[in-house]
Each structure stands twice: as structure tokens, then as C-alpha cells.
Amino acid sequence: MKSYFLAPIASPSAALAALSSVLPIEGETWLLKDKAGDVMAYFSLVEADSTTRARTIQADISGRHYNRDADVVSVLEALRQKIGGEITNDD
């Protein structure tokens, strides 16, 4: 699995609203699907630091869609424009 991150998140409520405006939600996870309806990536708002309670949007790319980074980064860029932060990955 490959992951991307959008952080820091200044307002968790703004992040939740932005995620819900861009992606469909299932439980506490937002899904990016391909044209066939297969899930390419799972987006979630996670606590990145238990001391400061800082939040991060984490996007985990499905193993079958490992090469679809551009699609995931595009969604993160749309979110970044709404709520700020910096996009990084786990490399």
C-alpha cells in the first residue's frame, strides 16, 4: 500500500466538510473510485500526533491501483485548496 498525506489540518470540521464535498463517504472513510466503481483509494482524517492532537488527511492507495498516484494527488490538491496544508507521501 502507498499513502499520501495532507497536513497540517487547522480545522477538523472544515476537513470533514471538504472531504464530504469531494468524495462519497462510507463509515468514517471517503472513497475514490475508478470508472468501473472499484475503490482506488481510501481517505480518512487521522490524529497524527496524540500530544498536540494534530490532524492529517491520509489517502491509502489500493494495491491494485498502485500506479494511480495522479488521481489521488488531484483529489488532495482540491482539498488543499479548500483547507490548506501540504501534500506529502510515505516515500
Backbone atoms as SQL, in Angstrom:
CREATE TABLE atoms (id INTEGER PRIMARY KEY, chain TEXT, resi INTEGER, resn TEXT, atom TEXT, x REAL, y REAL, z REAL);
INSERT INTO atoms VALUES
  (1, 'A', 1, 'MET', 'N', 0.841, -1.171, 0.000),
  (2, 'A', 1, 'MET', 'CA', 0.000, 0.000, 0.000),
  (3, 'A', 1, 'MET', 'C', 0.884, 1.231, 0.000),
  (4, 'A', 2, 'LYS', 'N', 0.438, 2.239, -0.690),
  (5, 'A', 2, 'LYS', 'CA', 1.133, 3.520, -0.783),
  (6, 'A', 2, 'LYS', 'C', 0.215, 4.571, -0.176),
  (7, 'A', 3, 'SER', 'N', 0.776, 5.517, 0.578),
  (8, 'A', 3, 'SER', 'CA', -0.041, 6.535, 1.236),
  (9, 'A', 3, 'SER', 'C', 0.437, 7.936, 0.908),
  (10, 'A', 4, 'TYR', 'N', -0.523, 8.854, 0.856),
  (11, 'A', 4, 'TYR', 'CA', -0.280, 10.285, 0.727),
  (12, 'A', 4, 'TYR', 'C', -0.942, 10.971, 1.913),
  (13, 'A', 5, 'PHE', 'N', -0.449, 12.173, 2.236),
  (14, 'A', 5, 'PHE', 'CA', -0.941, 12.883, 3.408),
  (15, 'A', 5, 'PHE', 'C', -1.137, 14.360, 3.077),
  (16, 'A', 6, 'LEU', 'N', -2.145, 14.953, 3.698),
  (17, 'A', 6, 'LEU', 'CA', -2.368, 16.390, 3.624),
  (18, 'A', 6, 'LEU', 'C', -2.371, 16.890, 5.062),
  (19, 'A', 7, 'ALA', 'N', -1.393, 17.734, 5.392),
  (20, 'A', 7, 'ALA', 'CA', -1.248, 18.219, 6.767),
  (21, 'A', 7, 'ALA', 'C', -0.495, 19.543, 6.763),
  (22, 'A', 8, 'PRO', 'N', -0.600, 20.337, 7.774),
  (23, 'A', 8, 'PRO', 'CA', -1.445, 20.157, 8.939),
  (24, 'A', 8, 'PRO', 'C', -2.881, 20.582, 8.645),
  (25, 'A', 9, 'ILE', 'N', -3.806, 20.006, 9.364),
  (26, 'A', 9, 'ILE', 'CA', -5.220, 20.346, 9.246),
  (27, 'A', 9, 'ILE', 'C', -5.560, 21.260, 10.413),
  (28, 'A', 10, 'ALA', 'N', -5.860, 22.518, 10.111),
  (29, 'A', 10, 'ALA', 'CA', -6.141, 23.500, 11.161),
  (30, 'A', 10, 'ALA', 'C', -7.528, 23.291, 11.767),
  (31, 'A', 11, 'SER', 'N', -8.485, 22.894, 10.941),
  (32, 'A', 11, 'SER', 'CA', -9.857, 22.737, 11.417),
  (33, 'A', 11, 'SER', 'C', -10.401, 21.368, 11.012),
  (34, 'A', 12, 'PRO', 'N', -10.521, 20.459, 11.967),
  (35, 'A', 12, 'PRO', 'CA', -11.081, 19.143, 11.630),
  (36, 'A', 12, 'PRO', 'C', -12.475, 19.230, 11.018),
  (37, 'A', 13, 'SER', 'N', -13.305, 20.147, 11.496),
  (38, 'A', 13, 'SER', 'CA', -14.658, 20.256, 10.941),
  (39, 'A', 13, 'SER', 'C', -14.618, 20.734, 9.495),
  (40, 'A', 14, 'ALA', 'N', -13.719, 21.643, 9.159),
  (41, 'A', 14, 'ALA', 'CA', -13.566, 22.090, 7.770),
  (42, 'A', 14, 'ALA', 'C', -13.038, 20.952, 6.902),
  (43, 'A', 15, 'ALA', 'N', -12.145, 20.136, 7.453),
  (44, 'A', 15, 'ALA', 'CA', -11.612, 18.991, 6.708),
  (45, 'A', 15, 'ALA', 'C', -12.711, 17.977, 6.413),
  (46, 'A', 16, 'LEU', 'N', -13.553, 17.691, 7.400),
  (47, 'A', 16, 'LEU', 'CA', -14.662, 16.756, 7.198),
  (48, 'A', 16, 'LEU', 'C', -15.627, 17.270, 6.135),
  (49, 'A', 17, 'ALA', 'N', -15.927, 18.563, 6.184),
  (50, 'A', 17, 'ALA', 'CA', -16.822, 19.154, 5.195),
  (51, 'A', 17, 'ALA', 'C', -16.206, 19.099, 3.801),
  (52, 'A', 18, 'ALA', 'N', -14.912, 19.398, 3.706),
  (53, 'A', 18, 'ALA', 'CA', -14.229, 19.371, 2.408),
  (54, 'A', 18, 'ALA', 'C', -14.189, 17.957, 1.841),
  (55, 'A', 19, 'LEU', 'N', -13.844, 16.986, 2.676),
  (56, 'A', 19, 'LEU', 'CA', -13.818, 15.593, 2.227),
  (57, 'A', 19, 'LEU', 'C', -15.191, 15.173, 1.710),
  (58, 'A', 20, 'SER', 'N', -16.230, 15.514, 2.448),
  (59, 'A', 20, 'SER', 'CA', -17.583, 15.120, 2.059),
  (60, 'A', 20, 'SER', 'C', -18.063, 15.834, 0.800),
  (61, 'A', 21, 'SER', 'N', -17.504, 17.007, 0.514),
  (62, 'A', 21, 'SER', 'CA', -17.902, 17.718, -0.701),
  (63, 'A', 21, 'SER', 'C', -17.202, 17.168, -1.943),
  (64, 'A', 22, 'VAL', 'N', -16.073, 16.475, -1.746),
  (65, 'A', 22, 'VAL', 'CA', -15.272, 15.983, -2.864),
  (66, 'A', 22, 'VAL', 'C', -15.475, 14.489, -3.119),
  (67, 'A', 23, 'LEU', 'N', -15.686, 13.708, -2.051),
  (68, 'A', 23, 'LEU', 'CA', -15.744, 12.248, -2.166),
  (69, 'A', 23, 'LEU', 'C', -16.955, 11.678, -1.430),
  (70, 'A', 24, 'PRO', 'N', -17.467, 10.523, -1.886),
  (71, 'A', 24, 'PRO', 'CA', -18.517, 9.854, -1.118),
  (72, 'A', 24, 'PRO', 'C', -17.919, 9.213, 0.136),
  (73, 'A', 25, 'ILE', 'N', -18.731, 9.180, 1.183),
  (74, 'A', 25, 'ILE', 'CA', -18.253, 8.623, 2.456),
  (75, 'A', 25, 'ILE', 'C', -18.906, 7.270, 2.711),
  (76, 'A', 26, 'GLU', 'N', -18.140, 6.393, 3.341),
  (77, 'A', 26, 'GLU', 'CA', -18.640, 5.092, 3.786),
  (78, 'A', 26, 'GLU', 'C', -18.083, 4.866, 5.181),
  (79, 'A', 27, 'GLY', 'N', -18.922, 4.987, 6.185),
  (80, 'A', 27, 'GLY', 'CA', -18.443, 4.917, 7.567),
  (81, 'A', 27, 'GLY', 'C', -17.656, 6.172, 7.878),
  (82, 'A', 28, 'GLU', 'N', -16.410, 6.007, 8.278),
  (83, 'A', 28, 'GLU', 'CA', -15.529, 7.154, 8.540),
  (84, 'A', 28, 'GLU', 'C', -14.436, 7.244, 7.484),
  (85, 'A', 29, 'THR', 'N', -14.702, 6.671, 6.312),
  (86, 'A', 29, 'THR', 'CA', -13.734, 6.659, 5.217),
  (87, 'A', 29, 'THR', 'C', -14.395, 7.206, 3.959),
  (88, 'A', 30, 'TRP', 'N', -13.642, 8.028, 3.241),
  (89, 'A', 30, 'TRP', 'CA', -14.113, 8.563, 1.962),
  (90, 'A', 30, 'TRP', 'C', -13.433, 7.755, 0.873),
  (91, 'A', 31, 'LEU', 'N', -14.164, 7.473, -0.203),
  (92, 'A', 31, 'LEU', 'CA', -13.668, 6.563, -1.240),
  (93, 'A', 31, 'LEU', 'C', -13.470, 7.270, -2.566),
  (94, 'A', 32, 'LEU', 'N', -12.327, 7.011, -3.194),
  (95, 'A', 32, 'LEU', 'CA', -12.077, 7.439, -4.571),
  (96, 'A', 32, 'LEU', 'C', -12.197, 6.196, -5.433),
  (97, 'A', 33, 'LYS', 'N', -13.161, 6.211, -6.359),
  (98, 'A', 33, 'LYS', 'CA', -13.416, 5.036, -7.195),
  (99, 'A', 33, 'LYS', 'C', -13.052, 5.318, -8.643),
  (100, 'A', 34, 'ASP', 'N', -12.707, 4.248, -9.378),
  (101, 'A', 34, 'ASP', 'CA', -12.455, 4.393, -10.806),
  (102, 'A', 34, 'ASP', 'C', -13.790, 4.325, -11.547),
  (103, 'A', 35, 'LYS', 'N', -13.750, 4.436, -12.857),
  (104, 'A', 35, 'LYS', 'CA', -14.981, 4.468, -13.663),
  (105, 'A', 35, 'LYS', 'C', -15.802, 3.192, -13.536),
  (106, 'A', 36, 'ALA', 'N', -15.154, 2.072, -13.232),
  (107, 'A', 36, 'ALA', 'CA', -15.863, 0.799, -13.072),
  (108, 'A', 36, 'ALA', 'C', -16.440, 0.644, -11.661),
  (109, 'A', 37, 'GLY', 'N', -16.163, 1.596, -10.776),
  (110, 'A', 37, 'GLY', 'CA', -16.670, 1.542, -9.409),
  (111, 'A', 37, 'GLY', 'C', -15.752, 0.854, -8.426),
  (112, 'A', 38, 'ASP', 'N', -14.557, 0.472, -8.874),
  (113, 'A', 38, 'ASP', 'CA', -13.578, -0.169, -7.996),
  (114, 'A', 38, 'ASP', 'C', -12.883, 0.913, -7.161),
  (115, 'A', 39, 'VAL', 'N', -12.705, 0.663, -5.875),
  (116, 'A', 39, 'VAL', 'CA', -12.066, 1.649, -4.997),
  (117, 'A', 39, 'VAL', 'C', -10.574, 1.733, -5.295),
  (118, 'A', 40, 'MET', 'N', -10.130, 2.943, -5.641),
  (119, 'A', 40, 'MET', 'CA', -8.706, 3.193, -5.911),
  (120, 'A', 40, 'MET', 'C', -7.968, 3.633, -4.655),
  (121, 'A', 41, 'ALA', 'N', -8.666, 4.413, -3.799),
  (122, 'A', 41, 'ALA', 'CA', -8.008, 4.939, -2.603),
  (123, 'A', 41, 'ALA', 'C', -9.032, 5.201, -1.508),
  (124, 'A', 42, 'TYR', 'N', -8.540, 5.096, -0.282),
  (125, 'A', 42, 'TYR', 'CA', -9.340, 5.317, 0.914),
  (126, 'A', 42, 'TYR', 'C', -8.792, 6.555, 1.623),
  (127, 'A', 43, 'PHE', 'N', -9.640, 7.532, 1.886),
  (128, 'A', 43, 'PHE', 'CA', -9.244, 8.775, 2.534),
  (129, 'A', 43, 'PHE', 'C', -9.823, 8.802, 3.942),
  (130, 'A', 44, 'SER', 'N', -9.026, 9.248, 4.902),
  (131, 'A', 44, 'SER', 'CA', -9.521, 9.359, 6.266),
  (132, 'A', 44, 'SER', 'C', -8.840, 10.533, 6.968),
  (133, 'A', 45, 'LEU', 'N', -9.529, 11.036, 7.988),
  (134, 'A', 45, 'LEU', 'CA', -8.972, 12.089, 8.831),
  (135, 'A', 45, 'LEU', 'C', -8.432, 11.397, 10.070),
  (136, 'A', 46, 'VAL', 'N', -7.123, 11.474, 10.276),
  (137, 'A', 46, 'VAL', 'CA', -6.489, 10.747, 11.369),
  (138, 'A', 46, 'VAL', 'C', -5.778, 11.706, 12.312),
  (139, 'A', 47, 'GLU', 'N', -5.646, 11.269, 13.558),
  (140, 'A', 47, 'GLU', 'CA', -4.879, 12.029, 14.538),
  (141, 'A', 47, 'GLU', 'C', -3.418, 11.686, 14.329),
  (142, 'A', 48, 'ALA', 'N', -2.632, 12.656, 13.910),
  (143, 'A', 48, 'ALA', 'CA', -1.231, 12.411, 13.574),
  (144, 'A', 48, 'ALA', 'C', -0.309, 12.521, 14.781),
  (145, 'A', 49, 'ASP', 'N', -0.750, 13.257, 15.793),
  (146, 'A', 49, 'ASP', 'CA', 0.098, 13.482, 16.963),
  (147, 'A', 49, 'ASP', 'C', -0.807, 13.492, 18.197),
  (148, 'A', 50, 'SER', 'N', -0.661, 12.498, 19.043),
  (149, 'A', 50, 'SER', 'CA', -1.534, 12.394, 20.215),
  (150, 'A', 50, 'SER', 'C', -1.270, 13.497, 21.240),
  (151, 'A', 51, 'THR', 'N', -0.102, 14.103, 21.224),
  (152, 'A', 51, 'THR', 'CA', 0.205, 15.174, 22.164),
  (153, 'A', 51, 'THR', 'C', -0.488, 16.472, 21.765),
  (154, 'A', 52, 'THR', 'N', -0.342, 16.865, 20.507),
  (155, 'A', 52, 'THR', 'CA', -0.938, 18.117, 20.044),
  (156, 'A', 52, 'THR', 'C', -2.329, 17.920, 19.451),
  (157, 'A', 53, 'ARG', 'N', -2.720, 16.661, 19.241),
  (158, 'A', 53, 'ARG', 'CA', -3.991, 16.302, 18.603),
  (159, 'A', 53, 'ARG', 'C', -4.080, 16.848, 17.176),
  (160, 'A', 54, 'ALA', 'N', -2.920, 17.026, 16.539),
  (161, 'A', 54, 'ALA', 'CA', -2.872, 17.488, 15.149),
  (162, 'A', 54, 'ALA', 'C', -3.539, 16.446, 14.257),
  (163, 'A', 55, 'ARG', 'N', -4.175, 16.907, 13.225),
  (164, 'A', 55, 'ARG', 'CA', -4.901, 16.025, 12.306),
  (165, 'A', 55, 'ARG', 'C', -4.252, 16.053, 10.926),
  (166, 'A', 56, 'THR', 'N', -4.438, 14.934, 10.219),
  (167, 'A', 56, 'THR', 'CA', -3.922, 14.755, 8.868),
  (168, 'A', 56, 'THR', 'C', -4.972, 14.029, 8.047),
  (169, 'A', 57, 'ILE', 'N', -5.101, 14.398, 6.786),
  (170, 'A', 57, 'ILE', 'CA', -5.898, 13.587, 5.871),
  (171, 'A', 57, 'ILE', 'C', -4.940, 12.581, 5.262),
  (172, 'A', 58, 'GLN', 'N', -5.262, 11.308, 5.423),
  (173, 'A', 58, 'GLN', 'CA', -4.435, 10.226, 4.889),
  (174, 'A', 58, 'GLN', 'C', -5.187, 9.560, 3.748),
  (175, 'A', 59, 'ALA', 'N', -4.485, 9.362, 2.629),
  (176, 'A', 59, 'ALA', 'CA', -5.041, 8.669, 1.464),
  (177, 'A', 59, 'ALA', 'C', -4.211, 7.424, 1.212),
  (178, 'A', 60, 'ASP', 'N', -4.850, 6.269, 1.340),
  (179, 'A', 60, 'ASP', 'CA', -4.179, 4.989, 1.116),
  (180, 'A', 60, 'ASP', 'C', -4.616, 4.434, -0.228),
  (181, 'A', 61, 'ILE', 'N', -3.649, 4.238, -1.127),
  (182, 'A', 61, 'ILE', 'CA', -3.941, 3.738, -2.473),
  (183, 'A', 61, 'ILE', 'C', -4.024, 2.218, -2.437),
  (184, 'A', 62, 'SER', 'N', -5.068, 1.699, -3.030),
  (185, 'A', 62, 'SER', 'CA', -5.260, 0.258, -3.129),
  (186, 'A', 62, 'SER', 'C', -4.108, -0.366, -3.913),
  (187, 'A', 63, 'GLY', 'N', -3.707, -1.574, -3.518),
  (188, 'A', 63, 'GLY', 'CA', -2.606, -2.256, -4.200),
  (189, 'A', 63, 'GLY', 'C', -2.854, -2.468, -5.681),
  (190, 'A', 64, 'ARG', 'N', -4.104, -2.686, -6.064),
  (191, 'A', 64, 'ARG', 'CA', -4.423, -2.879, -7.483),
  (192, 'A', 64, 'ARG', 'C', -4.359, -1.580, -8.277),
  (193, 'A', 65, 'HIS', 'N', -4.322, -0.458, -7.588),
  (194, 'A', 65, 'HIS', 'CA', -4.279, 0.846, -8.257),
  (195, 'A', 65, 'HIS', 'C', -3.013, 1.606, -7.875),
  (196, 'A', 66, 'TYR', 'N', -1.970, 0.868, -7.610),
  (197, 'A', 66, 'TYR', 'CA', -0.709, 1.422, -7.128),
  (198, 'A', 66, 'TYR', 'C', -0.154, 2.529, -8.027),
  (199, 'A', 67, 'ASN', 'N', -0.451, 2.462, -9.297),
  (200, 'A', 67, 'ASN', 'CA', 0.093, 3.435, -10.261),
  (201, 'A', 67, 'ASN', 'C', -0.835, 4.624, -10.501),
  (202, 'A', 68, 'ARG', 'N', -1.859, 4.804, -9.688),
  (203, 'A', 68, 'ARG', 'CA', -2.838, 5.870, -9.900),
  (204, 'A', 68, 'ARG', 'C', -2.583, 7.080, -8.988),
  (205, 'A', 69, 'ASP', 'N', -1.331, 7.358, -8.719),
  (206, 'A', 69, 'ASP', 'CA', -0.957, 8.472, -7.851),
  (207, 'A', 69, 'ASP', 'C', -1.564, 9.793, -8.302),
  (208, 'A', 70, 'ALA', 'N', -1.543, 10.061, -9.592),
  (209, 'A', 70, 'ALA', 'CA', -2.024, 11.349, -10.100),
  (210, 'A', 70, 'ALA', 'C', -3.483, 11.581, -9.732),
  (211, 'A', 71, 'ASP', 'N', -4.303, 10.531, -9.751),
  (212, 'A', 71, 'ASP', 'CA', -5.713, 10.669, -9.378),
  (213, 'A', 71, 'ASP', 'C', -5.850, 11.038, -7.902),
  (214, 'A', 72, 'VAL', 'N', -5.070, 10.404, -7.065),
  (215, 'A', 72, 'VAL', 'CA', -5.116, 10.663, -5.623),
  (216, 'A', 72, 'VAL', 'C', -4.586, 12.063, -5.322),
  (217, 'A', 73, 'VAL', 'N', -3.479, 12.429, -5.911),
  (218, 'A', 73, 'VAL', 'CA', -2.900, 13.760, -5.686),
  (219, 'A', 73, 'VAL', 'C', -3.853, 14.848, -6.174),
  (220, 'A', 74, 'SER', 'N', -4.575, 14.586, -7.243),
  (221, 'A', 74, 'SER', 'CA', -5.557, 15.548, -7.750),
  (222, 'A', 74, 'SER', 'C', -6.646, 15.825, -6.709),
  (223, 'A', 75, 'VAL', 'N', -7.128, 14.783, -6.057),
  (224, 'A', 75, 'VAL', 'CA', -8.133, 14.958, -5.002),
  (225, 'A', 75, 'VAL', 'C', -7.522, 15.707, -3.820),
  (226, 'A', 76, 'LEU', 'N', -6.325, 15.327, -3.424),
  (227, 'A', 76, 'LEU', 'CA', -5.662, 16.020, -2.317),
  (228, 'A', 76, 'LEU', 'C', -5.408, 17.488, -2.644),
  (229, 'A', 77, 'GLU', 'N', -5.095, 17.778, -3.880),
  (230, 'A', 77, 'GLU', 'CA', -4.897, 19.177, -4.298),
  (231, 'A', 77, 'GLU', 'C', -6.200, 19.960, -4.180),
  (232, 'A', 78, 'ALA', 'N', -7.308, 19.355, -4.575),
  (233, 'A', 78, 'ALA', 'CA', -8.613, 20.022, -4.432),
  (234, 'A', 78, 'ALA', 'C', -8.910, 20.286, -2.959),
  (235, 'A', 79, 'LEU', 'N', -8.601, 19.331, -2.106),
  (236, 'A', 79, 'LEU', 'CA', -8.793, 19.518, -0.668),
  (237, 'A', 79, 'LEU', 'C', -7.852, 20.583, -0.125),
  (238, 'A', 80, 'ARG', 'N', -6.599, 20.567, -0.584),
  (239, 'A', 80, 'ARG', 'CA', -5.615, 21.559, -0.121),
  (240, 'A', 80, 'ARG', 'C', -6.080, 22.976, -0.438),
  (241, 'A', 81, 'GLN', 'N', -6.672, 23.160, -1.599),
  (242, 'A', 81, 'GLN', 'CA', -7.148, 24.489, -1.967),
  (243, 'A', 81, 'GLN', 'C', -8.294, 24.952, -1.079),
  (244, 'A', 82, 'LYS', 'N', -9.055, 24.014, -0.535),
  (245, 'A', 82, 'LYS', 'CA', -10.167, 24.360, 0.353),
  (246, 'A', 82, 'LYS', 'C', -9.722, 24.594, 1.796),
  (247, 'A', 83, 'ILE', 'N', -8.758, 23.771, 2.285),
  (248, 'A', 83, 'ILE', 'CA', -8.435, 23.805, 3.719),
  (249, 'A', 83, 'ILE', 'C', -6.965, 24.046, 4.048),
  (250, 'A', 84, 'GLY', 'N', -6.122, 24.143, 3.017),
  (251, 'A', 84, 'GLY', 'CA', -4.700, 24.392, 3.262),
  (252, 'A', 84, 'GLY', 'C', -3.933, 23.118, 3.557),
  (253, 'A', 85, 'GLY', 'N', -2.689, 23.273, 3.921),
  (254, 'A', 85, 'GLY', 'CA', -1.826, 22.139, 4.229),
  (255, 'A', 85, 'GLY', 'C', -0.842, 21.857, 3.115),
  (256, 'A', 86, 'GLU', 'N', -0.062, 20.822, 3.317),
  (257, 'A', 86, 'GLU', 'CA', 0.960, 20.400, 2.356),
  (258, 'A', 86, 'GLU', 'C', 0.788, 18.923, 2.055),
  (259, 'A', 87, 'ILE', 'N', 0.943, 18.550, 0.798),
  (260, 'A', 87, 'ILE', 'CA', 0.808, 17.164, 0.367),
  (261, 'A', 87, 'ILE', 'C', 2.174, 16.494, 0.424),
  (262, 'A', 88, 'THR', 'N', 2.230, 15.350, 1.093),
  (263, 'A', 88, 'THR', 'CA', 3.451, 14.539, 1.149),
  (264, 'A', 88, 'THR', 'C', 3.071, 13.084, 0.914),
  (265, 'A', 89, 'ASN', 'N', 4.095, 12.230, 0.769),
  (266, 'A', 89, 'ASN', 'CA', 3.813, 10.792, 0.641),
  (267, 'A', 89, 'ASN', 'C', 4.720, 10.018, 1.587),
  (268, 'A', 90, 'ASP', 'N', 4.576, 8.700, 1.570),
  (269, 'A', 90, 'ASP', 'CA', 5.337, 7.873, 2.509),
  (270, 'A', 90, 'ASP', 'C', 6.682, 7.414, 1.977),
  (271, 'A', 91, 'ASP', 'N', 7.144, 8.005, 0.899),
  (272, 'A', 91, 'ASP', 'CA', 8.480, 7.657, 0.369),
  (273, 'A', 91, 'ASP', 'C', 9.578, 8.277, 1.181);
